Amino acid sequence: MVRIAHLPARAVLSVSGADRVSFLQGLVSNDMTAVAPGHAVWTAFLSPQGKWLADFFVFADPEGTRLLLDCDAGQADMLRQRLSRFRLRAQAEIGETGYAVHAAWGGDATMPEGYPAAPD
């Protein structure tokens, strides 16, 4: 039997636009070219001095048009604001998705029948 738990302490930001991968590549601690639908990457966002500011998982949406950042809800606003500061001429938009984060375990790894899909 699959069990599902809502994780209210998590939030999801999106990075869209033609430069979304190269934009994040220069700002975070892991390789953003490894992100693909079905393959998430854990990374950290550091200050220019190398101090930890936030860590999060990066997912590619199934359509491949944006990157989704699963982060601590308490850090979402700070992360969005700090990432926006570095946007400059990059064709990248940072926004909030309103998605809820859930964890599933046990049984089949697929979503159970009748469970609502993520909003578009």
MMTF fields as JSON, N, C-alpha, C and O atoms, coordinates in Angstrom:
{
  "mmtfVersion": "1.0.0",
  "mmtfProducer": "UNKNOWN",
  "numBonds": 479,
  "numAtoms": 480,
  "numGroups": 120,
  "numChains": 1,
  "numModels": 1,
  "chainsPerModel": [1],
  "groupsPerChain": [120],
  "chainIdList": ["A"],
  "bondAtomList": [4, 2, 8, 6, 12, 10, 16, 14, 20, 18, 24, 22, 28, 26, 32, 30, 36, 34, 40, 38, 44, 42, 48, 46, 52, 50, 56, 54, 60, 58, 64, 62, 68, 66, 72, 70, 76, 74, 80, 78, 84, 82, 88, 86, 92, 90, 96, 94, 100, 98, 104, 102, 108, 106, 112, 110, 116, 114, 120, 118, 124, 122, 128, 126, 132, 130, 136, 134, 140, 138, 144, 142, 148, 146, 152, 150, 156, 154, 160, 158, 164, 162, 168, 166, 172, 170, 176, 174, 180, 178, 184, 182, 188, 186, 192, 190, 196, 194, 200, 198, 204, 202, 208, 206, 212, 210, 216, 214, 220, 218, 224, 222, 228, 226, 232, 230, 236, 234, 240, 238, 244, 242, 248, 246, 252, 250, 256, 254, 260, 258, 264, 262, 268, 266, 272, 270, 276, 274, 280, 278, 284, 282, 288, 286, 292, 290, 296, 294, 300, 298, 304, 302, 308, 306, 312, 310, 316, 314, 320, 318, 324, 322, 328, 326, 332, 330, 336, 334, 340, 338, 344, 342, 348, 346, 352, 350, 356, 354, 360, 358, 364, 362, 368, 366, 372, 370, 376, 374, 380, 378, 384, 382, 388, 386, 392, 390, 396, 394, 400, 398, 404, 402, 408, 406, 412, 410, 416, 414, 420, 418, 424, 422, 428, 426, 432, 430, 436, 434, 440, 438, 444, 442, 448, 446, 452, 450, 456, 454, 460, 458, 464, 462, 468, 466, 472, 470, 476, 474],
  "bondOrderList": [1, 1, 1, 1, 1, 1, 1, 1, 1, 1, 1, 1, 1, 1, 1, 1, 1, 1, 1, 1, 1, 1, 1, 1, 1, 1, 1, 1, 1, 1, 1, 1, 1, 1, 1, 1, 1, 1, 1, 1, 1, 1, 1, 1, 1, 1, 1, 1, 1, 1, 1, 1, 1, 1, 1, 1, 1, 1, 1, 1, 1, 1, 1, 1, 1, 1, 1, 1, 1, 1, 1, 1, 1, 1, 1, 1, 1, 1, 1, 1, 1, 1, 1, 1, 1, 1, 1, 1, 1, 1, 1, 1, 1, 1, 1, 1, 1, 1, 1, 1, 1, 1, 1, 1, 1, 1, 1, 1, 1, 1, 1, 1, 1, 1, 1, 1, 1, 1, 1],
  "groupList": [{"groupName": "MET", "atomNameList": ["N", "CA", "C", "O"], "elementList": ["N", "C", "C", "O"], "formalChargeList": [0, 0, 0, 0], "bondAtomList": [1, 0, 2, 1, 3, 2], "bondOrderList": [1, 1, 2], "singleLetterCode": "M", "chemCompType": "L-PEPTIDE LINKING"}, {"groupName": "VAL", "atomNameList": ["N", "CA", "C", "O"], "elementList": ["N", "C", "C", "O"], "formalChargeList": [0, 0, 0, 0], "bondAtomList": [1, 0, 2, 1, 3, 2], "bondOrderList": [1, 1, 2], "singleLetterCode": "V", "chemCompType": "L-PEPTIDE LINKING"}, {"groupName": "ARG", "atomNameList": ["N", "CA", "C", "O"], "elementList": ["N", "C", "C", "O"], "formalChargeList": [0, 0, 0, 0], "bondAtomList": [1, 0, 2, 1, 3, 2], "bondOrderList": [1, 1, 2], "singleLetterCode": "R", "chemCompType": "L-PEPTIDE LINKING"}, {"groupName": "ILE", "atomNameList": ["N", "CA", "C", "O"], "elementList": ["N", "C", "C", "O"], "formalChargeList": [0, 0, 0, 0], "bondAtomList": [1, 0, 2, 1, 3, 2], "bondOrderList": [1, 1, 2], "singleLetterCode": "I", "chemCompType": "L-PEPTIDE LINKING"}, {"groupName": "ALA", "atomNameList": ["N", "CA", "C", "O"], "elementList": ["N", "C", "C", "O"], "formalChargeList": [0, 0, 0, 0], "bondAtomList": [1, 0, 2, 1, 3, 2], "bondOrderList": [1, 1, 2], "singleLetterCode": "A", "chemCompType": "L-PEPTIDE LINKING"}, {"groupName": "HIS", "atomNameList": ["N", "CA", "C", "O"], "elementList": ["N", "C", "C", "O"], "formalChargeList": [0, 0, 0, 0], "bondAtomList": [1, 0, 2, 1, 3, 2], "bondOrderList": [1, 1, 2], "singleLetterCode": "H", "chemCompType": "L-PEPTIDE LINKING"}, {"groupName": "LEU", "atomNameList": ["N", "CA", "C", "O"], "elementList": ["N", "C", "C", "O"], "formalChargeList": [0, 0, 0, 0], "bondAtomList": [1, 0, 2, 1, 3, 2], "bondOrderList": [1, 1, 2], "singleLetterCode": "L", "chemCompType": "L-PEPTIDE LINKING"}, {"groupName": "PRO", "atomNameList": ["N", "CA", "C", "O"], "elementList": ["N", "C", "C", "O"], "formalChargeList": [0, 0, 0, 0], "bondAtomList": [1, 0, 2, 1, 3, 2], "bondOrderList": [1, 1, 2], "singleLetterCode": "P", "chemCompType": "L-PEPTIDE LINKING"}, {"groupName": "SER", "atomNameList": ["N", "CA", "C", "O"], "elementList": ["N", "C", "C", "O"], "formalChargeList": [0, 0, 0, 0], "bondAtomList": [1, 0, 2, 1, 3, 2], "bondOrderList": [1, 1, 2], "singleLetterCode": "S", "chemCompType": "L-PEPTIDE LINKING"}, {"groupName": "GLY", "atomNameList": ["N", "CA", "C", "O"], "elementList": ["N", "C", "C", "O"], "formalChargeList": [0, 0, 0, 0], "bondAtomList": [1, 0, 2, 1, 3, 2], "bondOrderList": [1, 1, 2], "singleLetterCode": "G", "chemCompType": "PEPTIDE LINKING"}, {"groupName": "ASP", "atomNameList": ["N", "CA", "C", "O"], "elementList": ["N", "C", "C", "O"], "formalChargeList": [0, 0, 0, 0], "bondAtomList": [1, 0, 2, 1, 3, 2], "bondOrderList": [1, 1, 2], "singleLetterCode": "D", "chemCompType": "L-PEPTIDE LINKING"}, {"groupName": "PHE", "atomNameList": ["N", "CA", "C", "O"], "elementList": ["N", "C", "C", "O"], "formalChargeList": [0, 0, 0, 0], "bondAtomList": [1, 0, 2, 1, 3, 2], "bondOrderList": [1, 1, 2], "singleLetterCode": "F", "chemCompType": "L-PEPTIDE LINKING"}, {"groupName": "GLN", "atomNameList": ["N", "CA", "C", "O"], "elementList": ["N", "C", "C", "O"], "formalChargeList": [0, 0, 0, 0], "bondAtomList": [1, 0, 2, 1, 3, 2], "bondOrderList": [1, 1, 2], "singleLetterCode": "Q", "chemCompType": "L-PEPTIDE LINKING"}, {"groupName": "ASN", "atomNameList": ["N", "CA", "C", "O"], "elementList": ["N", "C", "C", "O"], "formalChargeList": [0, 0, 0, 0], "bondAtomList": [1, 0, 2, 1, 3, 2], "bondOrderList": [1, 1, 2], "singleLetterCode": "N", "chemCompType": "L-PEPTIDE LINKING"}, {"groupName": "THR", "atomNameList": ["N", "CA", "C", "O"], "elementList": ["N", "C", "C", "O"], "formalChargeList": [0, 0, 0, 0], "bondAtomList": [1, 0, 2, 1, 3, 2], "bondOrderList": [1, 1, 2], "singleLetterCode": "T", "chemCompType": "L-PEPTIDE LINKING"}, {"groupName": "TRP", "atomNameList": ["N", "CA", "C", "O"], "elementList": ["N", "C", "C", "O"], "formalChargeList": [0, 0, 0, 0], "bondAtomList": [1, 0, 2, 1, 3, 2], "bondOrderList": [1, 1, 2], "singleLetterCode": "W", "chemCompType": "L-PEPTIDE LINKING"}, {"groupName": "LYS", "atomNameList": ["N", "CA", "C", "O"], "elementList": ["N", "C", "C", "O"], "formalChargeList": [0, 0, 0, 0], "bondAtomList": [1, 0, 2, 1, 3, 2], "bondOrderList": [1, 1, 2], "singleLetterCode": "K", "chemCompType": "L-PEPTIDE LINKING"}, {"groupName": "GLU", "atomNameList": ["N", "CA", "C", "O"], "elementList": ["N", "C", "C", "O"], "formalChargeList": [0, 0, 0, 0], "bondAtomList": [1, 0, 2, 1, 3, 2], "bondOrderList": [1, 1, 2], "singleLetterCode": "E", "chemCompType": "L-PEPTIDE LINKING"}, {"groupName": "CYS", "atomNameList": ["N", "CA", "C", "O"], "elementList": ["N", "C", "C", "O"], "formalChargeList": [0, 0, 0, 0], "bondAtomList": [1, 0, 2, 1, 3, 2], "bondOrderList": [1, 1, 2], "singleLetterCode": "C", "chemCompType": "L-PEPTIDE LINKING"}, {"groupName": "TYR", "atomNameList": ["N", "CA", "C", "O"], "elementList": ["N", "C", "C", "O"], "formalChargeList": [0, 0, 0, 0], "bondAtomList": [1, 0, 2, 1, 3, 2], "bondOrderList": [1, 1, 2], "singleLetterCode": "Y", "chemCompType": "L-PEPTIDE LINKING"}],
  "groupTypeList": [0, 1, 2, 3, 4, 5, 6, 7, 4, 2, 4, 1, 6, 8, 1, 8, 9, 4, 10, 2, 1, 8, 11, 6, 12, 9, 6, 1, 8, 13, 10, 0, 14, 4, 1, 4, 7, 9, 5, 4, 1, 15, 14, 4, 11, 6, 8, 7, 12, 9, 16, 15, 6, 4, 10, 11, 11, 1, 11, 4, 10, 7, 17, 9, 14, 2, 6, 6, 6, 10, 18, 10, 4, 9, 12, 4, 10, 0, 6, 2, 12, 2, 6, 8, 2, 11, 2, 6, 2, 4, 12, 4, 17, 3, 9, 17, 14, 9, 19, 4, 1, 5, 4, 4, 15, 9, 9, 10, 4, 14, 0, 7, 17, 9, 19, 7, 4, 4, 7, 10],
  "groupIdList": [1, 2, 3, 4, 5, 6, 7, 8, 9, 10, 11, 12, 13, 14, 15, 16, 17, 18, 19, 20, 21, 22, 23, 24, 25, 26, 27, 28, 29, 30, 31, 32, 33, 34, 35, 36, 37, 38, 39, 40, 41, 42, 43, 44, 45, 46, 47, 48, 49, 50, 51, 52, 53, 54, 55, 56, 57, 58, 59, 60, 61, 62, 63, 64, 65, 66, 67, 68, 69, 70, 71, 72, 73, 74, 75, 76, 77, 78, 79, 80, 81, 82, 83, 84, 85, 86, 87, 88, 89, 90, 91, 92, 93, 94, 95, 96, 97, 98, 99, 100, 101, 102, 103, 104, 105, 106, 107, 108, 109, 110, 111, 112, 113, 114, 115, 116, 117, 118, 119, 120],
  "secStructList": [7, 7, 3, 3, 3, 3, 7, 6, 6, 3, 3, 3, 3, 3, 3, 3, 1, 6, 6, 2, 2, 2, 2, 2, 2, 6, 6, 5, 1, 1, 7, 4, 4, 4, 7, 5, 6, 6, 5, 7, 3, 3, 3, 3, 3, 3, 7, 6, 6, 1, 7, 3, 3, 3, 3, 3, 3, 3, 3, 3, 7, 6, 6, 1, 1, 3, 3, 3, 3, 3, 3, 3, 4, 4, 4, 2, 2, 2, 2, 2, 2, 2, 2, 2, 2, 6, 7, 6, 6, 1, 1, 7, 3, 3, 3, 3, 7, 7, 7, 7, 7, 3, 3, 3, 3, 1, 1, 7, 1, 1, 7, 7, 6, 6, 7, 7, 7, 7, 7, 7],
  "xCoordList": [0.848, 0.0, 0.894, 1.851, 0.57, 1.319, 0.796, -0.412, 1.702, 1.34, 1.834, 2.91, 1.041, 1.379, 1.245, 0.266, 2.252, 2.225, 2.475, 3.388, 1.666, 1.859, 3.014, 3.09, 3.915, 5.056, 4.852, 5.364, 4.112, 3.779, 4.979, 4.881, 6.106, 7.3, 8.136, 9.25, 7.614, 8.321, 7.545, 6.325, 8.256, 7.649, 8.315, 9.401, 7.657, 8.197, 8.251, 7.234, 9.459, 9.669, 9.905, 10.271, 9.7, 9.981, 10.961, 10.951, 11.805, 12.704, 12.411, 12.643, 11.898, 11.548, 12.303, 12.934, 12.231, 12.91, 14.036, 14.474, 14.496, 15.501, 16.82, 17.513, 17.184, 18.469, 18.365, 19.291, 17.27, 17.032, 18.16, 18.552, 18.691, 19.74, 21.058, 21.702, 21.469, 22.745, 22.686, 23.697, 21.525, 21.358, 21.657, 22.467, 21.006, 21.233, 22.621, 23.216, 23.139, 24.449, 25.528, 26.42, 25.448, 26.45, 26.221, 27.042, 25.121, 24.773, 24.735, 24.793, 24.641, 24.467, 25.644, 26.495, 25.68, 26.85, 26.86, 27.831, 25.834, 25.797, 25.551, 25.22, 25.711, 25.599, 24.131, 23.448, 23.654, 22.262, 21.985, 20.823, 23.017, 22.791, 22.376, 21.904, 22.543, 22.131, 20.64, 20.1, 19.974, 18.543, 17.771, 17.987, 16.88, 16.046, 14.741, 14.692, 13.679, 12.446, 12.729, 13.296, 12.329, 12.562, 13.899, 14.184, 14.728, 16.033, 16.252, 16.529, 16.126, 16.313, 17.766, 18.503, 18.165, 19.517, 19.387, 18.637, 20.127, 20.187, 21.328, 22.395, 21.112, 22.135, 22.031, 21.071, 23.023, 23.032, 23.258, 23.935, 22.688, 22.885, 23.775, 23.444, 24.893, 25.885, 26.029, 25.711, 26.507, 26.809, 28.081, 28.777, 28.408, 29.66, 30.894, 31.933, 30.783, 31.894, 31.91, 32.809, 30.939, 30.887, 30.102, 30.177, 29.348, 28.535, 27.21, 26.615, 26.76, 25.508, 24.336, 24.242, 23.436, 22.221, 20.973, 20.028, 20.976, 19.817, 20.243, 21.212, 19.507, 19.688, 18.316, 17.31, 18.281, 17.006, 17.216, 18.337, 16.128, 16.13, 15.656, 14.769, 16.252, 15.848, 15.302, 15.966, 14.087, 13.412, 13.132, 12.958, 13.087, 12.615, 11.158, 10.792, 10.327, 8.935, 8.86, 9.757, 7.801, 7.712, 7.764, 8.235, 7.29, 7.321, 8.696, 8.961, 9.58, 10.923, 10.993, 11.941, 10.007, 9.974, 10.413, 10.617, 10.561, 10.982, 11.636, 11.48, 12.368, 12.963, 12.177, 11.811, 11.921, 11.166, 12.114, 12.837, 12.118, 13.004, 12.196, 11.374, 12.413, 11.745, 12.628, 13.69, 12.179, 12.999, 12.21, 11.002, 12.896, 12.262, 11.34, 11.75, 10.113, 9.136, 9.598, 9.301, 10.32, 10.813, 11.902, 12.197, 12.507, 13.57, 13.132, 13.915, 11.907, 11.45, 11.513, 12.015, 11.019, 11.039, 12.461, 12.78, 13.31, 14.702, 15.384, 16.112, 15.154, 15.774, 15.297, 16.102, 13.998, 13.454, 14.051, 14.435, 14.134, 14.688, 16.168, 16.605, 16.935, 18.376, 18.661, 19.546, 17.934, 18.118, 17.757, 18.426, 16.703, 16.272, 17.34, 17.451, 18.122, 19.19, 20.233, 20.836, 20.45, 21.48, 20.957, 21.722, 19.684, 19.068, 19.64, 19.879, 19.865, 20.433, 19.868, 18.681, 20.687, 20.218, 19.791, 19.405, 19.855, 19.466, 17.974, 17.164, 17.636, 16.228, 15.709, 15.568, 15.432, 14.959, 13.994, 14.229, 12.93, 11.928, 11.824, 11.731, 11.839, 11.735, 10.378, 10.022, 9.625, 8.304, 7.895, 8.585, 6.764, 6.182, 5.177, 4.504, 5.076, 4.174, 2.857, 1.835, 2.869, 1.682, 1.52, 0.524, 2.487, 2.44, 2.631, 3.321, 2.023, 2.234, 3.21, 3.196, 4.043, 5.017, 4.507, 4.044, 4.604, 4.185, 5.308, 6.116, 5.349, 6.268, 5.422, 4.389, 5.868, 5.164, 6.148, 7.316, 5.679, 6.532, 5.688, 4.478, 6.368, 5.702, 5.004, 4.48, 4.987, 4.281, 4.867, 6.066, 4.025, 4.429, 4.773, 4.089, 5.821, 6.289, 5.413, 5.576, 4.484, 3.62, 2.504, 2.191, 1.91, 0.821, -0.392, -0.685, -1.097, -2.283, -3.377, -3.462, -4.198, -5.292, -6.234, -6.58, -6.64, -7.552, -6.882, -7.559, -5.546, -4.857, -4.713, -4.312, -5.027, -5.002, -3.604, -2.62, -3.541, -2.265, -1.918, -2.775, -0.671, -0.231, -0.918, -1.151, -1.249, -1.89, -0.929, 0.287, -1.481, -0.644, -0.199, 0.508],
  "yCoordList": [-1.183, 0.0, 1.247, 1.341, 2.174, 3.416, 4.385, 4.562, 4.991, 6.007, 7.348, 7.437, 8.394, 9.732, 10.703, 10.672, 11.573, 12.588, 13.96, 14.138, 14.902, 16.288, 16.872, 16.655, 17.612, 18.235, 19.753, 20.431, 20.292, 21.717, 22.634, 23.832, 22.106, 22.931, 23.069, 23.591, 22.606, 22.697, 23.618, 23.742, 24.26, 25.134, 24.832, 24.254, 25.229, 24.987, 26.303, 26.967, 26.667, 27.818, 27.317, 26.157, 28.177, 27.784, 28.769, 29.962, 28.236, 29.054, 28.68, 27.545, 29.647, 29.395, 30.364, 31.309, 30.12, 30.97, 30.223, 29.171, 30.764, 30.102, 29.873, 28.898, 30.747, 30.643, 29.987, 30.107, 29.299, 28.764, 27.858, 27.955, 26.986, 26.059, 26.8, 26.638, 27.601, 28.319, 29.347, 29.597, 29.945, 30.897, 30.221, 30.724, 29.078, 28.375, 27.746, 27.651, 27.317, 26.664, 27.539, 27.031, 28.847, 29.744, 30.163, 30.878, 29.729, 30.198, 29.114, 29.428, 27.87, 26.803, 25.836, 25.906, 24.938, 24.092, 22.78, 22.03, 22.478, 21.214, 21.467, 22.585, 20.429, 20.523, 20.53, 19.512, 21.658, 21.78, 21.114, 20.895, 20.79, 20.087, 18.639, 17.974, 18.136, 16.775, 16.681, 15.579, 17.811, 17.813, 17.439, 18.017, 16.477, 16.023, 15.488, 15.136, 15.418, 14.824, 13.426, 12.572, 13.21, 11.943, 11.847, 10.827, 12.89, 12.874, 14.219, 15.224, 14.232, 15.451, 15.574, 14.589, 16.801, 17.08, 17.899, 18.873, 17.494, 18.277, 19.272, 18.926, 20.5, 21.53, 22.521, 22.499, 23.384, 24.423, 25.777, 25.881, 26.791, 28.177, 28.823, 28.83, 29.36, 29.906, 31.407, 31.926, 32.099, 33.526, 33.658, 32.664, 34.87, 35.05, 34.651, 34.318, 34.684, 34.281, 32.769, 32.268, 32.051, 30.602, 30.124, 28.944, 30.998, 30.594, 30.017, 30.519, 28.955, 28.307, 29.248, 29.851, 29.373, 30.162, 29.275, 29.477, 28.298, 27.413, 26.177, 26.208, 25.094, 23.928, 23.478, 23.721, 22.821, 22.438, 21.378, 21.141, 20.748, 19.794, 20.533, 21.384, 20.2, 20.797, 19.687, 18.676, 19.889, 18.955, 19.669, 20.887, 18.937, 19.492, 19.092, 17.949, 20.032, 19.655, 18.736, 18.761, 17.927, 16.961, 17.598, 16.967, 18.831, 19.504, 20.067, 20.43, 20.144, 20.656, 22.163, 22.662, 22.898, 24.35, 25.133, 26.345, 24.455, 25.152, 24.177, 22.961, 24.749, 23.98, 24.273, 25.419, 23.251, 23.387, 23.193, 22.198, 24.131, 24.111, 23.769, 24.572, 22.604, 22.145, 22.568, 21.988, 23.589, 24.168, 24.271, 24.036, 24.621, 24.872, 26.077, 27.104, 25.964, 27.048, 28.336, 29.425, 28.224, 29.405, 30.136, 31.289, 29.493, 30.115, 30.495, 31.08, 30.178, 30.387, 31.854, 32.156, 32.769, 34.192, 34.718, 35.435, 34.366, 34.798, 34.246, 34.968, 32.983, 32.356, 33.009, 33.288, 33.252, 33.909, 35.303, 35.674, 36.072, 37.426, 37.414, 38.198, 36.548, 36.503, 36.007, 36.536, 35.012, 34.553, 35.656, 35.825, 36.402, 37.49, 38.57, 39.195, 38.793, 39.792, 39.469, 40.376, 38.183, 37.759, 37.574, 37.221, 37.805, 37.545, 38.428, 37.947, 39.691, 40.664, 40.501, 40.747, 40.093, 39.971, 38.561, 38.31, 37.656, 36.27, 36.2, 36.873, 35.384, 35.149, 34.068, 32.902, 34.494, 33.58, 34.336, 35.487, 33.679, 34.231, 33.324, 32.103, 33.919, 33.165, 33.477, 34.644, 32.445, 32.67, 31.561, 30.554, 31.776, 30.784, 29.959, 30.476, 28.683, 27.804, 27.55, 27.312, 27.597, 27.229, 25.721, 25.257, 24.951, 23.491, 23.089, 23.768, 21.998, 21.393, 20.23, 19.556, 20.001, 18.915, 17.754, 17.937, 16.562, 15.34, 14.313, 14.33, 13.43, 12.294, 11.032, 10.925, 10.077, 8.797, 7.67, 7.746, 6.629, 5.491, 4.227, 4.275, 3.104, 1.811, 1.429, 2.297, 0.173, -0.307, 0.228, 0.494, 0.383, 0.865, 2.347, 3.109, 2.751, 4.141, 5.101, 6.315, 4.59, 5.469, 6.016, 5.456, 7.116, 7.723, 6.799, 6.204, 6.672, 5.817, 6.381, 7.589, 5.497, 5.892, 6.867, 6.656, 7.911, 8.887, 10.003, 10.936, 9.94, 11.009, 12.183, 11.984, 13.401, 14.542, 14.848, 14.78, 15.185, 15.585, 17.004, 17.754, 17.363, 18.739, 19.71, 19.373, 20.91, 21.888, 22.364, 22.346, 22.791, 23.314, 24.711, 25.29],
  "zCoordList": [0.0, 0.0, 0.0, 0.769, -0.855, -0.934, 0.117, 0.275, 0.813, 1.808, 1.293, 0.702, 1.52, 1.045, 2.203, 2.948, 2.344, 3.397, 2.779, 1.972, 3.164, 2.74, 3.546, 4.756, 2.895, 3.566, 3.549, 2.659, 4.52, 4.501, 4.702, 4.436, 5.162, 5.379, 4.113, 4.167, 2.959, 1.682, 0.752, 0.863, -0.16, -1.171, -2.51, -2.556, -3.599, -4.932, -5.7, -5.895, -6.132, -6.999, -8.411, -8.604, -9.402, -10.784, -11.405, -11.104, -12.28, -13.086, -14.531, -14.949, -15.293, -16.682, -17.579, -17.105, -18.858, -19.824, -20.517, -20.052, -21.62, -22.447, -21.719, -22.007, -20.784, -20.081, -18.71, -17.908, -18.418, -17.073, -16.582, -15.419, -17.431, -17.001, -16.804, -15.767, -17.769, -17.642, -16.518, -15.861, -16.287, -15.188, -13.853, -13.073, -13.581, -12.313, -12.259, -11.185, -13.4, -13.438, -12.804, -12.125, -13.021, -12.48, -11.037, -10.463, -10.446, -9.107, -8.036, -6.847, -8.421, -7.439, -7.474, -8.36, -6.503, -6.284, -7.058, -6.955, -7.817, -8.536, -10.018, -10.413, -10.837, -12.287, -12.72, -12.61, -13.204, -13.613, -14.958, -15.301, -15.724, -16.992, -16.749, -17.672, -15.522, -15.182, -14.871, -14.78, -14.71, -14.404, -15.667, -16.733, -15.536, -16.654, -16.083, -14.905, -16.888, -16.363, -15.8, -16.483, -14.557, -13.898, -13.179, -12.551, -13.257, -12.586, -11.892, -12.547, -10.568, -9.785, -9.354, -9.31, -9.036, -8.553, -7.276, -7.225, -6.243, -5.012, -5.156, -5.665, -4.712, -4.836, -3.692, -2.921, -3.59, -2.56, -3.223, -4.246, -2.63, -3.064, -2.012, -0.827, -2.448, -1.533, -1.74, -2.811, -0.716, -0.843, -1.681, -1.886, -2.175, -2.92, -2.102, -2.672, -0.779, 0.078, 0.333, 1.008, -0.194, -0.035, 1.163, 1.504, 1.818, 2.969, 2.476, 1.522, 3.142, 2.789, 3.046, 4.115, 2.06, 2.228, 2.173, 2.936, 1.273, 1.122, 0.343, -0.415, 0.539, -0.313, -0.783, -0.116, -1.937, -2.53, -3.597, -4.046, -3.993, -5.091, -6.343, -6.273, -7.481, -8.756, -9.642, -9.872, -10.134, -11.031, -12.346, -12.361, -13.439, -14.71, -14.853, -14.581, -15.28, -15.498, -16.722, -17.564, -16.828, -17.937, -19.326, -20.272, -19.462, -20.76, -21.083, -22.228, -20.081, -20.29, -20.478, -21.084, -19.97, -20.154, -18.927, -19.006, -17.791, -16.579, -15.609, -15.712, -14.674, -13.598, -12.33, -12.07, -11.552, -10.309, -9.14, -9.085, -8.206, -7.05, -5.809, -5.368, -5.246, -4.023, -2.853, -2.626, -2.108, -1.044, 0.26, 0.285, 1.329, 2.611, 2.458, 1.917, 2.924, 2.766, 3.432, 2.943, 4.542, 5.239, 4.485, 4.798, 3.5, 2.721, 1.313, 0.565, 0.94, -0.439, -0.859, -1.942, -0.034, -0.4, -0.525, -1.474, 0.425, 0.373, -0.875, -1.556, -1.174, -2.335, -3.628, -4.517, -3.734, -4.932, -5.101, -6.21, -4.037, -4.113, -4.472, -5.315, -3.851, -4.126, -5.537, -6.209, -5.988, -7.368, -8.357, -9.376, -8.057, -8.947, -9.089, -10.143, -8.041, -8.099, -9.161, -9.734, -9.427, -10.358, -11.785, -12.683, -11.995, -13.302, -14.391, -15.498, -14.119, -15.051, -16.459, -16.672, -17.42, -18.813, -19.18, -20.321, -18.249, -18.534, -18.832, -18.195, -19.798, -20.112, -19.163, -19.531, -17.935, -16.895, -15.995, -15.629, -15.655, -14.747, -13.531, -13.664, -12.349, -11.102, -10.487, -10.321, -10.15, -9.581, -8.631, -8.477, -8.005, -7.109, -7.895, -8.787, -7.565, -8.307, -7.584, -8.228, -6.256, -5.502, -5.359, -4.803, -5.854, -5.724, -4.264, -3.504, -3.897, -2.592, -2.77, -3.8, -1.779, -1.841, -0.993, 0.132, -1.563, -0.87, -0.947, -1.875, 0.026, 0.012, -0.062, 0.6, -0.873, -1.003, -0.711, -1.092, -0.037, 0.257, 0.372, 0.59, 0.217, 0.313, -0.973, -1.67, -1.296, -2.484, -3.769, -3.853, -4.766, -6.08, -5.997, -5.314, -6.682, -6.619, -7.413, -7.289, -8.229, -9.013, -8.135, -7.084, -8.58, -7.807, -7.841, -8.877, -6.723, -6.693, -7.584, -7.806, -8.08, -8.966, -8.253, -7.091, -8.932, -8.365, -7.597, -7.165, -7.409, -6.699, -7.651, -8.798, -7.219, -8.141, -8.66, -7.924, -9.936, -10.555, -10.144, -9.676, -10.32, -10.019, -10.964, -12.125, -10.495, -11.373, -12.451, -12.262, -13.585, -14.681, -14.431, -15.255]
}
